[in-house]
């Protein structure tokens, strides 16, 4: 099962910062088990939401140069309040430093202005063909699909009322 934990990108400043949102609904499969009488978004999925938002910032900053943008390290991760169904998790991430193969970011998730999760992330970026030349076509396909998904997630030309939920 793959979790897409960014519903919409509401602000993008390539090379600097991103703001994205995840609307938590009872339709999330994992809520049936976490926890049945007190459904909340698991902490690891809050961290994943920060990772996914950060990955979009990295992809756009480098014009989708790499097919793979993955979490390499999470440091100083702190959790605040719970995220419950009906609430919107707003994730912001800022680039702190970009190296040859990785990007360091500061990320934070909030609900109604209150911090739910924060931490420093290091995302590694690479193409599969760097170690397996036979996977160059997979890199191309992945980059194309990521561009398509990004065009659905970030629509700055639409007003808030026109933006799909």
BELSULBEL-V450786 format. One record per pair of residues at least 12 apart in sequence whose C-alpha atoms are under 10 Angstrom apart, sorted by the first residue. I is the first residue (numbers start at 1). J is the second residue. Records with the same first field share a line. If there is no record, write none. Layout:
BEGIN
I = J / J
END
This chain:
BEGIN
3 = 28 / 29 / 30 / 45 / 48 / 49 / 52
4 = 22 / 45 / 48 / 49 / 52
5 = 20 / 21 / 22 / 23 / 24 / 45 / 46 / 47 / 48 / 49 / 50 / 51 / 52 / 53 / 89
6 = 19 / 20 / 21 / 22 / 23 / 48 / 49 / 50 / 51 / 52 / 53 / 56 / 89 / 90 / 91 / 153
7 = 20 / 21 / 22 / 23 / 24 / 49 / 53 / 88 / 89 / 152 / 153 / 154 / 164 / 165
8 = 20 / 21 / 22 / 23 / 53 / 90 / 150 / 152 / 153 / 154 / 155 / 163 / 164 / 165
9 = 21 / 22 / 53 / 56 / 57 / 90 / 91 / 92 / 150 / 151 / 152 / 153 / 154 / 155 / 156
10 = 90 / 91 / 153 / 154 / 155 / 156 / 160 / 163
11 = 92 / 154 / 155 / 156
12 = 56 / 57 / 60 / 61 / 92 / 93 / 154 / 156
13 = 57 / 60 / 61 / 94
14 = 56 / 57 / 58 / 59 / 60 / 61 / 62 / 63 / 94 / 95
15 = 57 / 58 / 59 / 60 / 61 / 62 / 94 / 95 / 96 / 97 / 98
16 = 57 / 58 / 61 / 93 / 94 / 95 / 96 / 97 / 105
17 = 53 / 54 / 57 / 58 / 61 / 92 / 93 / 94 / 95 / 96 / 105 / 106 / 107
18 = 53 / 54 / 55 / 56 / 57 / 58 / 91 / 92 / 93 / 94 / 95 / 107
19 = 50 / 53 / 54 / 57 / 90 / 91 / 92 / 93 / 94 / 107 / 108 / 109
20 = 49 / 50 / 52 / 53 / 54 / 56 / 89 / 90 / 91 / 92 / 93 / 109 / 153 / 154
21 = 49 / 50 / 53 / 88 / 89 / 90 / 91 / 92 / 109 / 110 / 111 / 153
22 = 46 / 49 / 53 / 87 / 88 / 89 / 90 / 91 / 109 / 165
23 = 83 / 84 / 85 / 86 / 87 / 88 / 89 / 90 / 165
24 = 40 / 41 / 83 / 84 / 85 / 86 / 87 / 88 / 89
25 = 40 / 41 / 84 / 85 / 86 / 87 / 88
26 = 39 / 40 / 84 / 85 / 86
27 = 85
28 = 41 / 85
30 = 42 / 45
31 = 84 / 85
38 = 84 / 85
39 = 82 / 83 / 84 / 85
40 = 82 / 83 / 84 / 85
41 = 82 / 83 / 84 / 85 / 89
42 = 82 / 83 / 84
43 = 77 / 78 / 79 / 80 / 82 / 83 / 116 / 117
44 = 117
46 = 79 / 82 / 83 / 89 / 91 / 108 / 109 / 110 / 116 / 117 / 118
47 = 74 / 77 / 78 / 79 / 91 / 107 / 108 / 109 / 117 / 118 / 119 / 121
48 = 71
49 = 89 / 90 / 91 / 92 / 107 / 108 / 109
50 = 89 / 90 / 91 / 92 / 93 / 105 / 106 / 107 / 108 / 109 / 117 / 118 / 119 / 120 / 121
51 = 69 / 70 / 71 / 72 / 74 / 91 / 93 / 105 / 107 / 120 / 121 / 122 / 123
52 = 69 / 70 / 71 / 91
53 = 90 / 91 / 92 / 93 / 107
54 = 69 / 70 / 71 / 91 / 92 / 93 / 94 / 95 / 103 / 104 / 105 / 106 / 107 / 121 / 122 / 123
55 = 68 / 69 / 70 / 71 / 93 / 103 / 105 / 123 / 124 / 125
56 = 69 / 93 / 146 / 147 / 150 / 153
57 = 93 / 94 / 95 / 105
58 = 94 / 95 / 98 / 102 / 103 / 104 / 105 / 123 / 124 / 125
59 = 125 / 143 / 146 / 147 / 150
60 = 146 / 147 / 150
61 = 95
63 = 143 / 147
64 = 142 / 143 / 144 / 146 / 147
65 = 125 / 126 / 127 / 139 / 140 / 143
66 = 124 / 125 / 126 / 127 / 128 / 139 / 140 / 142 / 143
67 = 125 / 126 / 127 / 128 / 129 / 136 / 138 / 139 / 140 / 141 / 142 / 143 / 144 / 145 / 146
68 = 123 / 124 / 125 / 126 / 127 / 128 / 139 / 142 / 143
69 = 101 / 102 / 103 / 123 / 124 / 125 / 126 / 127
70 = 102 / 122 / 123 / 124 / 125 / 126
71 = 102 / 103 / 121 / 122 / 123 / 124 / 125
72 = 102 / 103 / 104 / 121 / 122 / 123 / 124 / 125
73 = 104 / 120 / 121 / 122 / 123 / 124
74 = 104 / 105 / 106 / 118 / 119 / 120 / 121 / 122 / 123
75 = 106 / 118 / 119 / 120 / 121 / 122
76 = 118 / 119 / 120 / 121
77 = 107 / 108 / 117 / 118 / 119 / 120 / 121
78 = 108 / 115 / 116 / 117 / 118 / 119 / 120
79 = 108 / 109 / 115 / 116 / 117 / 118 / 119
80 = 109 / 110 / 114 / 115 / 116 / 117 / 118
81 = 110 / 111 / 114 / 115 / 116 / 117
82 = 110 / 111 / 115 / 116 / 117
83 = 109 / 110 / 111 / 116 / 117
84 = 111
87 = 111 / 112
88 = 109 / 110 / 111 / 112
89 = 108 / 109 / 110 / 111 / 112 / 113 / 114 / 115 / 116 / 117
90 = 108 / 109 / 110 / 111 / 112 / 113 / 114 / 115 / 116
91 = 107 / 108 / 109 / 110 / 111 / 115 / 116 / 117 / 118
92 = 106 / 107 / 108 / 109 / 110 / 118
93 = 105 / 106 / 107 / 108 / 109 / 118 / 119 / 120 / 121
94 = 106 / 107 / 108 / 120 / 121
95 = 107 / 120 / 121 / 122
96 = 120 / 121 / 122
97 = 122
98 = 122 / 123
99 = 124 / 125
100 = 124 / 125 / 126
101 = 123 / 124 / 125 / 126
102 = 122 / 123 / 124 / 125 / 126
103 = 121 / 122 / 123 / 124 / 125
104 = 120 / 121 / 122 / 123 / 124
105 = 119 / 120 / 121 / 122 / 123
106 = 118 / 119 / 120 / 121 / 122
107 = 119 / 120 / 121
108 = 120
126 = 139
127 = 139 / 140 / 142 / 143
128 = 140
152 = 164
END
